Amino acid sequence: DHVVPVREVRLSAGAGFVVAICGEIMTMPGLPKSPSSERIFLNDKGQIEGLF
């Protein structure tokens, strides 16, 4: 005799399943298509750019 409070249902089409968000559960955001490290480089003066 348990009750599970489902507050939201999400489709994860790429993964091929349905996710039930219950109670106070929070989800983490997904990752970007390219990592931040791809935008970090040294300029002509030898200074690091693209960190922030």
PDBQT receptor file of N, H, CA, C and O in Angstrom, charges set to zero:
ATOM      1  N   ASP A   1       0.818  -1.193   0.000  1.00  0.00    +0.000 N 
ATOM      2  CA  ASP A   1       0.000   0.000   0.000  1.00  0.00    +0.000 C 
ATOM      3  C   ASP A   1       0.865   1.261   0.000  1.00  0.00    +0.000 C 
ATOM      4  O   ASP A   1       0.745   2.102   0.890  1.00  0.00    +0.000 OA
ATOM      5  N   HIS A   2       1.730   1.385  -0.997  1.00  0.00    +0.000 N 
ATOM      6  H   HIS A   2       1.827   0.701  -1.720  1.00  0.00    +0.000 HD
ATOM      7  CA  HIS A   2       2.573   2.572  -1.114  1.00  0.00    +0.000 C 
ATOM      8  C   HIS A   2       2.053   3.466  -2.223  1.00  0.00    +0.000 C 
ATOM      9  O   HIS A   2       1.502   2.995  -3.218  1.00  0.00    +0.000 OA
ATOM     10  N   VAL A   3       2.238   4.759  -2.036  1.00  0.00    +0.000 N 
ATOM     11  H   VAL A   3       2.685   5.142  -1.228  1.00  0.00    +0.000 HD
ATOM     12  CA  VAL A   3       1.871   5.745  -3.050  1.00  0.00    +0.000 C 
ATOM     13  C   VAL A   3       3.136   6.471  -3.472  1.00  0.00    +0.000 C 
ATOM     14  O   VAL A   3       3.845   7.022  -2.629  1.00  0.00    +0.000 OA
ATOM     15  N   VAL A   4       3.428   6.479  -4.765  1.00  0.00    +0.000 N 
ATOM     16  H   VAL A   4       2.852   6.032  -5.449  1.00  0.00    +0.000 HD
ATOM     17  CA  VAL A   4       4.598   7.183  -5.298  1.00  0.00    +0.000 C 
ATOM     18  C   VAL A   4       4.095   8.419  -6.040  1.00  0.00    +0.000 C 
ATOM     19  O   VAL A   4       3.419   8.290  -7.061  1.00  0.00    +0.000 OA
ATOM     20  N   PRO A   5       4.414   9.621  -5.540  1.00  0.00    +0.000 N 
ATOM     21  CA  PRO A   5       3.944  10.846  -6.192  1.00  0.00    +0.000 C 
ATOM     22  C   PRO A   5       4.776  11.179  -7.439  1.00  0.00    +0.000 C 
ATOM     23  O   PRO A   5       5.906  11.651  -7.315  1.00  0.00    +0.000 OA
ATOM     24  N   VAL A   6       4.242  10.942  -8.605  1.00  0.00    +0.000 N 
ATOM     25  H   VAL A   6       3.324  10.558  -8.705  1.00  0.00    +0.000 HD
ATOM     26  CA  VAL A   6       4.909  11.286  -9.864  1.00  0.00    +0.000 C 
ATOM     27  C   VAL A   6       4.458  12.691 -10.241  1.00  0.00    +0.000 C 
ATOM     28  O   VAL A   6       3.280  12.940 -10.498  1.00  0.00    +0.000 OA
ATOM     29  N   ARG A   7       5.441  13.613 -10.268  1.00  0.00    +0.000 N 
ATOM     30  H   ARG A   7       6.398  13.411 -10.059  1.00  0.00    +0.000 HD
ATOM     31  CA  ARG A   7       5.061  14.999 -10.560  1.00  0.00    +0.000 C 
ATOM     32  C   ARG A   7       5.286  15.374 -12.016  1.00  0.00    +0.000 C 
ATOM     33  O   ARG A   7       4.734  16.362 -12.499  1.00  0.00    +0.000 OA
ATOM     34  N   GLU A   8       6.108  14.577 -12.727  1.00  0.00    +0.000 N 
ATOM     35  H   GLU A   8       6.557  13.774 -12.335  1.00  0.00    +0.000 HD
ATOM     36  CA  GLU A   8       6.391  14.880 -14.128  1.00  0.00    +0.000 C 
ATOM     37  C   GLU A   8       6.877  13.609 -14.821  1.00  0.00    +0.000 C 
ATOM     38  O   GLU A   8       7.505  12.752 -14.200  1.00  0.00    +0.000 OA
ATOM     39  N   VAL A   9       6.577  13.498 -16.117  1.00  0.00    +0.000 N 
ATOM     40  H   VAL A   9       6.067  14.195 -16.621  1.00  0.00    +0.000 HD
ATOM     41  CA  VAL A   9       7.059  12.381 -16.929  1.00  0.00    +0.000 C 
ATOM     42  C   VAL A   9       7.770  12.980 -18.131  1.00  0.00    +0.000 C 
ATOM     43  O   VAL A   9       7.225  13.831 -18.833  1.00  0.00    +0.000 OA
ATOM     44  N   ARG A  10       9.015  12.514 -18.360  1.00  0.00    +0.000 N 
ATOM     45  H   ARG A  10       9.458  11.823 -17.790  1.00  0.00    +0.000 HD
ATOM     46  CA  ARG A  10       9.816  13.037 -19.477  1.00  0.00    +0.000 C 
ATOM     47  C   ARG A  10      10.197  11.898 -20.421  1.00  0.00    +0.000 C 
ATOM     48  O   ARG A  10      10.443  10.770 -19.993  1.00  0.00    +0.000 OA
ATOM     49  N   LEU A  11      10.240  12.216 -21.699  1.00  0.00    +0.000 N 
ATOM     50  H   LEU A  11      10.041  13.132 -22.047  1.00  0.00    +0.000 HD
ATOM     51  CA  LEU A  11      10.663  11.257 -22.709  1.00  0.00    +0.000 C 
ATOM     52  C   LEU A  11      12.141  11.484 -23.006  1.00  0.00    +0.000 C 
ATOM     53  O   LEU A  11      12.538  12.587 -23.383  1.00  0.00    +0.000 OA
ATOM     54  N   SER A  12      12.947  10.458 -22.841  1.00  0.00    +0.000 N 
ATOM     55  H   SER A  12      12.625   9.562 -22.535  1.00  0.00    +0.000 HD
ATOM     56  CA  SER A  12      14.360  10.489 -23.239  1.00  0.00    +0.000 C 
ATOM     57  C   SER A  12      14.456   9.681 -24.519  1.00  0.00    +0.000 C 
ATOM     58  O   SER A  12      14.846   8.514 -24.510  1.00  0.00    +0.000 OA
ATOM     59  N   ALA A  13      14.092  10.328 -25.623  1.00  0.00    +0.000 N 
ATOM     60  H   ALA A  13      13.775  11.276 -25.630  1.00  0.00    +0.000 HD
ATOM     61  CA  ALA A  13      13.974   9.624 -26.899  1.00  0.00    +0.000 C 
ATOM     62  C   ALA A  13      15.305   9.055 -27.366  1.00  0.00    +0.000 C 
ATOM     63  O   ALA A  13      15.347   7.948 -27.903  1.00  0.00    +0.000 OA
ATOM     64  N   GLY A  14      16.400   9.798 -27.171  1.00  0.00    +0.000 N 
ATOM     65  H   GLY A  14      16.366  10.698 -26.735  1.00  0.00    +0.000 HD
ATOM     66  CA  GLY A  14      17.707   9.313 -27.595  1.00  0.00    +0.000 C 
ATOM     67  C   GLY A  14      18.118   8.060 -26.844  1.00  0.00    +0.000 C 
ATOM     68  O   GLY A  14      18.705   7.146 -27.423  1.00  0.00    +0.000 OA
ATOM     69  N   ALA A  15      17.812   8.016 -25.560  1.00  0.00    +0.000 N 
ATOM     70  H   ALA A  15      17.335   8.758 -25.089  1.00  0.00    +0.000 HD
ATOM     71  CA  ALA A  15      18.155   6.855 -24.734  1.00  0.00    +0.000 C 
ATOM     72  C   ALA A  15      17.123   5.745 -24.890  1.00  0.00    +0.000 C 
ATOM     73  O   ALA A  15      17.417   4.580 -24.621  1.00  0.00    +0.000 OA
ATOM     74  N   GLY A  16      15.912   6.101 -25.324  1.00  0.00    +0.000 N 
ATOM     75  H   GLY A  16      15.673   7.047 -25.542  1.00  0.00    +0.000 HD
ATOM     76  CA  GLY A  16      14.879   5.100 -25.562  1.00  0.00    +0.000 C 
ATOM     77  C   GLY A  16      14.069   4.709 -24.345  1.00  0.00    +0.000 C 
ATOM     78  O   GLY A  16      13.611   3.571 -24.246  1.00  0.00    +0.000 OA
ATOM     79  N   PHE A  17      13.883   5.649 -23.404  1.00  0.00    +0.000 N 
ATOM     80  H   PHE A  17      14.256   6.573 -23.485  1.00  0.00    +0.000 HD
ATOM     81  CA  PHE A  17      13.041   5.322 -22.260  1.00  0.00    +0.000 C 
ATOM     82  C   PHE A  17      12.310   6.542 -21.740  1.00  0.00    +0.000 C 
ATOM     83  O   PHE A  17      12.595   7.671 -22.139  1.00  0.00    +0.000 OA
ATOM     84  N   VAL A  18      11.362   6.304 -20.842  1.00  0.00    +0.000 N 
ATOM     85  H   VAL A  18      11.130   5.387 -20.518  1.00  0.00    +0.000 HD
ATOM     86  CA  VAL A  18      10.558   7.342 -20.214  1.00  0.00    +0.000 C 
ATOM     87  C   VAL A  18      11.041   7.497 -18.775  1.00  0.00    +0.000 C 
ATOM     88  O   VAL A  18      11.282   6.503 -18.091  1.00  0.00    +0.000 OA
ATOM     89  N   VAL A  19      11.184   8.753 -18.310  1.00  0.00    +0.000 N 
ATOM     90  H   VAL A  19      10.988   9.560 -18.866  1.00  0.00    +0.000 HD
ATOM     91  CA  VAL A  19      11.668   9.035 -16.958  1.00  0.00    +0.000 C 
ATOM     92  C   VAL A  19      10.529   9.618 -16.140  1.00  0.00    +0.000 C 
ATOM     93  O   VAL A  19       9.908  10.600 -16.549  1.00  0.00    +0.000 OA
ATOM     94  N   ALA A  20      10.252   9.026 -14.997  1.00  0.00    +0.000 N 
ATOM     95  H   ALA A  20      10.756   8.228 -14.666  1.00  0.00    +0.000 HD
ATOM     96  CA  ALA A  20       9.233   9.557 -14.080  1.00  0.00    +0.000 C 
ATOM     97  C   ALA A  20       9.950  10.353 -12.992  1.00  0.00    +0.000 C 
ATOM     98  O   ALA A  20      10.772   9.802 -12.260  1.00  0.00    +0.000 OA
ATOM     99  N   ILE A  21       9.643  11.647 -12.882  1.00  0.00    +0.000 N 
ATOM    100  H   ILE A  21       8.975  12.095 -13.476  1.00  0.00    +0.000 HD
ATOM    101  CA  ILE A  21      10.220  12.513 -11.857  1.00  0.00    +0.000 C 
ATOM    102  C   ILE A  21       9.278  12.467 -10.661  1.00  0.00    +0.000 C 
ATOM    103  O   ILE A  21       8.115  12.858 -10.760  1.00  0.00    +0.000 OA
ATOM    104  N   CYS A  22       9.785  11.988  -9.540  1.00  0.00    +0.000 N 
ATOM    105  H   CYS A  22      10.729  11.670  -9.460  1.00  0.00    +0.000 HD
ATOM    106  CA  CYS A  22       8.955  11.770  -8.362  1.00  0.00    +0.000 C 
ATOM    107  C   CYS A  22       9.331  12.696  -7.219  1.00  0.00    +0.000 C 
ATOM    108  O   CYS A  22      10.510  12.974  -6.999  1.00  0.00    +0.000 OA
ATOM    109  N   GLY A  23       8.343  13.167  -6.503  1.00  0.00    +0.000 N 
ATOM    110  H   GLY A  23       7.385  12.941  -6.682  1.00  0.00    +0.000 HD
ATOM    111  CA  GLY A  23       8.562  13.953  -5.291  1.00  0.00    +0.000 C 
ATOM    112  C   GLY A  23       9.465  15.148  -5.498  1.00  0.00    +0.000 C 
ATOM    113  O   GLY A  23       9.238  15.961  -6.394  1.00  0.00    +0.000 OA
ATOM    114  N   GLU A  24      10.501  15.253  -4.659  1.00  0.00    +0.000 N 
ATOM    115  H   GLU A  24      10.685  14.593  -3.931  1.00  0.00    +0.000 HD
ATOM    116  CA  GLU A  24      11.408  16.399  -4.683  1.00  0.00    +0.000 C 
ATOM    117  C   GLU A  24      12.687  16.120  -5.471  1.00  0.00    +0.000 C 
ATOM    118  O   GLU A  24      13.654  16.872  -5.349  1.00  0.00    +0.000 OA
ATOM    119  N   ILE A  25      12.712  15.063  -6.272  1.00  0.00    +0.000 N 
ATOM    120  H   ILE A  25      11.926  14.452  -6.371  1.00  0.00    +0.000 HD
ATOM    121  CA  ILE A  25      13.901  14.710  -7.046  1.00  0.00    +0.000 C 
ATOM    122  C   ILE A  25      14.200  15.807  -8.057  1.00  0.00    +0.000 C 
ATOM    123  O   ILE A  25      13.307  16.314  -8.736  1.00  0.00    +0.000 OA
ATOM    124  N   MET A  26      15.510  16.170  -8.143  1.00  0.00    +0.000 N 
ATOM    125  H   MET A  26      16.236  15.758  -7.591  1.00  0.00    +0.000 HD
ATOM    126  CA  MET A  26      15.965  17.143  -9.138  1.00  0.00    +0.000 C 
ATOM    127  C   MET A  26      16.865  16.411 -10.124  1.00  0.00    +0.000 C 
ATOM    128  O   MET A  26      17.541  15.449  -9.758  1.00  0.00    +0.000 OA
ATOM    129  N   THR A  27      16.875  16.862 -11.366  1.00  0.00    +0.000 N 
ATOM    130  H   THR A  27      16.327  17.643 -11.663  1.00  0.00    +0.000 HD
ATOM    131  CA  THR A  27      17.725  16.238 -12.376  1.00  0.00    +0.000 C 
ATOM    132  C   THR A  27      18.894  17.153 -12.704  1.00  0.00    +0.000 C 
ATOM    133  O   THR A  27      18.823  18.367 -12.515  1.00  0.00    +0.000 OA
ATOM    134  N   MET A  28      19.966  16.554 -13.194  1.00  0.00    +0.000 N 
ATOM    135  H   MET A  28      20.023  15.568 -13.347  1.00  0.00    +0.000 HD
ATOM    136  CA  MET A  28      21.134  17.327 -13.594  1.00  0.00    +0.000 C 
ATOM    137  C   MET A  28      20.984  17.718 -15.056  1.00  0.00    +0.000 C 
ATOM    138  O   MET A  28      20.402  16.976 -15.847  1.00  0.00    +0.000 OA
ATOM    139  N   PRO A  29      21.511  18.887 -15.411  1.00  0.00    +0.000 N 
ATOM    140  CA  PRO A  29      21.428  19.291 -16.818  1.00  0.00    +0.000 C 
ATOM    141  C   PRO A  29      22.315  18.405 -17.693  1.00  0.00    +0.000 C 
ATOM    142  O   PRO A  29      23.286  17.821 -17.214  1.00  0.00    +0.000 OA
ATOM    143  N   GLY A  30      21.980  18.315 -18.943  1.00  0.00    +0.000 N 
ATOM    144  H   GLY A  30      21.190  18.789 -19.332  1.00  0.00    +0.000 HD
ATOM    145  CA  GLY A  30      22.795  17.537 -19.868  1.00  0.00    +0.000 C 
ATOM    146  C   GLY A  30      24.092  18.245 -20.211  1.00  0.00    +0.000 C 
ATOM    147  O   GLY A  30      24.267  19.423 -19.898  1.00  0.00    +0.000 OA
ATOM    148  N   LEU A  31      24.980  17.542 -20.841  1.00  0.00    +0.000 N 
ATOM    149  H   LEU A  31      24.838  16.585 -21.096  1.00  0.00    +0.000 HD
ATOM    150  CA  LEU A  31      26.263  18.101 -21.240  1.00  0.00    +0.000 C 
ATOM    151  C   LEU A  31      26.138  18.793 -22.596  1.00  0.00    +0.000 C 
ATOM    152  O   LEU A  31      25.296  18.418 -23.411  1.00  0.00    +0.000 OA
ATOM    153  N   PRO A  32      26.978  19.808 -22.839  1.00  0.00    +0.000 N 
ATOM    154  CA  PRO A  32      26.940  20.474 -24.149  1.00  0.00    +0.000 C 
ATOM    155  C   PRO A  32      27.490  19.563 -25.238  1.00  0.00    +0.000 C 
ATOM    156  O   PRO A  32      28.111  18.543 -24.940  1.00  0.00    +0.000 OA
ATOM    157  N   LYS A  33      27.267  19.923 -26.494  1.00  0.00    +0.000 N 
ATOM    158  H   LYS A  33      26.762  20.752 -26.736  1.00  0.00    +0.000 HD
ATOM    159  CA  LYS A  33      27.750  19.106 -27.611  1.00  0.00    +0.000 C 
ATOM    160  C   LYS A  33      29.268  19.104 -27.686  1.00  0.00    +0.000 C 
ATOM    161  O   LYS A  33      29.874  18.104 -28.071  1.00  0.00    +0.000 OA
ATOM    162  N   SER A  34      29.888  20.230 -27.318  1.00  0.00    +0.000 N 
ATOM    163  H   SER A  34      29.396  21.043 -27.005  1.00  0.00    +0.000 HD
ATOM    164  CA  SER A  34      31.357  20.280 -27.326  1.00  0.00    +0.000 C 
ATOM    165  C   SER A  34      31.842  20.742 -25.950  1.00  0.00    +0.000 C 
ATOM    166  O   SER A  34      31.232  21.629 -25.353  1.00  0.00    +0.000 OA
ATOM    167  N   PRO A  35      32.925  20.156 -25.441  1.00  0.00    +0.000 N 
ATOM    168  CA  PRO A  35      33.422  20.541 -24.118  1.00  0.00    +0.000 C 
ATOM    169  C   PRO A  35      34.019  21.949 -24.129  1.00  0.00    +0.000 C 
ATOM    170  O   PRO A  35      34.481  22.427 -25.165  1.00  0.00    +0.000 OA
ATOM    171  N   SER A  36      34.004  22.603 -22.977  1.00  0.00    +0.000 N 
ATOM    172  H   SER A  36      33.628  22.214 -22.136  1.00  0.00    +0.000 HD
ATOM    173  CA  SER A  36      34.531  23.966 -22.851  1.00  0.00    +0.000 C 
ATOM    174  C   SER A  36      36.017  24.031 -23.192  1.00  0.00    +0.000 C 
ATOM    175  O   SER A  36      36.510  25.073 -23.625  1.00  0.00    +0.000 OA
ATOM    176  N   SER A  37      36.720  22.940 -23.002  1.00  0.00    +0.000 N 
ATOM    177  H   SER A  37      36.320  22.093 -22.651  1.00  0.00    +0.000 HD
ATOM    178  CA  SER A  37      38.155  22.928 -23.276  1.00  0.00    +0.000 C 
ATOM    179  C   SER A  37      38.472  23.201 -24.755  1.00  0.00    +0.000 C 
ATOM    180  O   SER A  37      39.590  23.602 -25.079  1.00  0.00    +0.000 OA
ATOM    181  N   GLU A  38      37.512  22.990 -25.641  1.00  0.00    +0.000 N 
ATOM    182  H   GLU A  38      36.604  22.664 -25.378  1.00  0.00    +0.000 HD
ATOM    183  CA  GLU A  38      37.737  23.262 -27.058  1.00  0.00    +0.000 C 
ATOM    184  C   GLU A  38      37.797  24.752 -27.356  1.00  0.00    +0.000 C 
ATOM    185  O   GLU A  38      38.257  25.148 -28.427  1.00  0.00    +0.000 OA
ATOM    186  N   ARG A  39      37.336  25.591 -26.420  1.00  0.00    +0.000 N 
ATOM    187  H   ARG A  39      36.962  25.270 -25.550  1.00  0.00    +0.000 HD
ATOM    188  CA  ARG A  39      37.343  27.036 -26.635  1.00  0.00    +0.000 C 
ATOM    189  C   ARG A  39      38.473  27.737 -25.875  1.00  0.00    +0.000 C 
ATOM    190  O   ARG A  39      38.525  28.967 -25.852  1.00  0.00    +0.000 OA
ATOM    191  N   ILE A  40      39.371  26.978 -25.256  1.00  0.00    +0.000 N 
ATOM    192  H   ILE A  40      39.328  25.979 -25.275  1.00  0.00    +0.000 HD
ATOM    193  CA  ILE A  40      40.498  27.549 -24.513  1.00  0.00    +0.000 C 
ATOM    194  C   ILE A  40      41.738  27.476 -25.398  1.00  0.00    +0.000 C 
ATOM    195  O   ILE A  40      42.044  26.432 -25.973  1.00  0.00    +0.000 OA
ATOM    196  N   PHE A  41      42.451  28.608 -25.499  1.00  0.00    +0.000 N 
ATOM    197  H   PHE A  41      42.202  29.456 -25.031  1.00  0.00    +0.000 HD
ATOM    198  CA  PHE A  41      43.648  28.640 -26.331  1.00  0.00    +0.000 C 
ATOM    199  C   PHE A  41      44.604  29.722 -25.837  1.00  0.00    +0.000 C 
ATOM    200  O   PHE A  41      44.246  30.550 -25.000  1.00  0.00    +0.000 OA
ATOM    201  N   LEU A  42      45.813  29.701 -26.365  1.00  0.00    +0.000 N 
ATOM    202  H   LEU A  42      46.104  29.028 -27.045  1.00  0.00    +0.000 HD
ATOM    203  CA  LEU A  42      46.807  30.738 -26.077  1.00  0.00    +0.000 C 
ATOM    204  C   LEU A  42      46.797  31.731 -27.219  1.00  0.00    +0.000 C 
ATOM    205  O   LEU A  42      46.826  31.341 -28.386  1.00  0.00    +0.000 OA
ATOM    206  N   ASN A  43      46.758  33.029 -26.887  1.00  0.00    +0.000 N 
ATOM    207  H   ASN A  43      46.735  33.345 -25.939  1.00  0.00    +0.000 HD
ATOM    208  CA  ASN A  43      46.814  34.048 -27.931  1.00  0.00    +0.000 C 
ATOM    209  C   ASN A  43      48.266  34.310 -28.322  1.00  0.00    +0.000 C 
ATOM    210  O   ASN A  43      49.171  33.636 -27.830  1.00  0.00    +0.000 OA
ATOM    211  N   ASP A  44      48.495  35.282 -29.203  1.00  0.00    +0.000 N 
ATOM    212  H   ASP A  44      47.760  35.830 -29.603  1.00  0.00    +0.000 HD
ATOM    213  CA  ASP A  44      49.842  35.577 -29.704  1.00  0.00    +0.000 C 
ATOM    214  C   ASP A  44      50.797  36.050 -28.604  1.00  0.00    +0.000 C 
ATOM    215  O   ASP A  44      52.012  35.911 -28.741  1.00  0.00    +0.000 OA
ATOM    216  N   LYS A  45      50.258  36.605 -27.520  1.00  0.00    +0.000 N 
ATOM    217  H   LYS A  45      49.271  36.718 -27.409  1.00  0.00    +0.000 HD
ATOM    218  CA  LYS A  45      51.070  37.099 -26.407  1.00  0.00    +0.000 C 
ATOM    219  C   LYS A  45      51.346  36.000 -25.369  1.00  0.00    +0.000 C 
ATOM    220  O   LYS A  45      52.011  36.258 -24.365  1.00  0.00    +0.000 OA
ATOM    221  N   GLY A  46      50.851  34.793 -25.597  1.00  0.00    +0.000 N 
ATOM    222  H   GLY A  46      50.311  34.583 -26.412  1.00  0.00    +0.000 HD
ATOM    223  CA  GLY A  46      51.038  33.695 -24.657  1.00  0.00    +0.000 C 
ATOM    224  C   GLY A  46      50.065  33.701 -23.508  1.00  0.00    +0.000 C 
ATOM    225  O   GLY A  46      50.275  33.003 -22.516  1.00  0.00    +0.000 OA
ATOM    226  N   GLN A  47      48.983  34.485 -23.622  1.00  0.00    +0.000 N 
ATOM    227  H   GLN A  47      48.812  35.051 -24.428  1.00  0.00    +0.000 HD
ATOM    228  CA  GLN A  47      47.967  34.564 -22.582  1.00  0.00    +0.000 C 
ATOM    229  C   GLN A  47      46.849  33.565 -22.870  1.00  0.00    +0.000 C 
ATOM    230  O   GLN A  47      46.510  33.315 -24.026  1.00  0.00    +0.000 OA
ATOM    231  N   ILE A  48      46.288  33.002 -21.815  1.00  0.00    +0.000 N 
ATOM    232  H   ILE A  48      46.564  33.205 -20.875  1.00  0.00    +0.000 HD
ATOM    233  CA  ILE A  48      45.196  32.045 -21.961  1.00  0.00    +0.000 C 
ATOM    234  C   ILE A  48      43.892  32.796 -22.205  1.00  0.00    +0.000 C 
ATOM    235  O   ILE A  48      43.576  33.744 -21.487  1.00  0.00    +0.000 OA
ATOM    236  N   GLU A  49      43.142  32.380 -23.203  1.00  0.00    +0.000 N 
ATOM    237  H   GLU A  49      43.399  31.609 -23.787  1.00  0.00    +0.000 HD
ATOM    238  CA  GLU A  49      41.829  32.967 -23.492  1.00  0.00    +0.000 C 
ATOM    239  C   GLU A  49      40.784  31.871 -23.532  1.00  0.00    +0.000 C 
ATOM    240  O   GLU A  49      41.090  30.722 -23.849  1.00  0.00    +0.000 OA
ATOM    241  N   GLY A  50      39.538  32.230 -23.209  1.00  0.00    +0.000 N 
ATOM    242  H   GLY A  50      39.289  33.164 -22.951  1.00  0.00    +0.000 HD
ATOM    243  CA  GLY A  50      38.416  31.314 -23.296  1.00  0.00    +0.000 C 
ATOM    244  C   GLY A  50      38.076  30.591 -22.021  1.00  0.00    +0.000 C 
ATOM    245  O   GLY A  50      37.243  29.684 -22.036  1.00  0.00    +0.000 OA
ATOM    246  N   LEU A  51      38.702  30.966 -20.893  1.00  0.00    +0.000 N 
ATOM    247  H   LEU A  51      39.379  31.702 -20.880  1.00  0.00    +0.000 HD
ATOM    248  CA  LEU A  51      38.391  30.287 -19.637  1.00  0.00    +0.000 C 
ATOM    249  C   LEU A  51      37.025  30.696 -19.083  1.00  0.00    +0.000 C 
ATOM    250  O   LEU A  51      36.304  29.852 -18.552  1.00  0.00    +0.000 OA
ATOM    251  N   PHE A  52      36.659  31.970 -19.196  1.00  0.00    +0.000 N 
ATOM    252  H   PHE A  52      37.245  32.656 -19.628  1.00  0.00    +0.000 HD
ATOM    253  CA  PHE A  52      35.404  32.431 -18.608  1.00  0.00    +0.000 C 
ATOM    254  C   PHE A  52      34.594  33.213 -19.578  1.00  0.00    +0.000 C 
ATOM    255  O   PHE A  52      33.504  33.676 -19.241  1.00  0.00    +0.000 OA
TER     256      PHE A  52
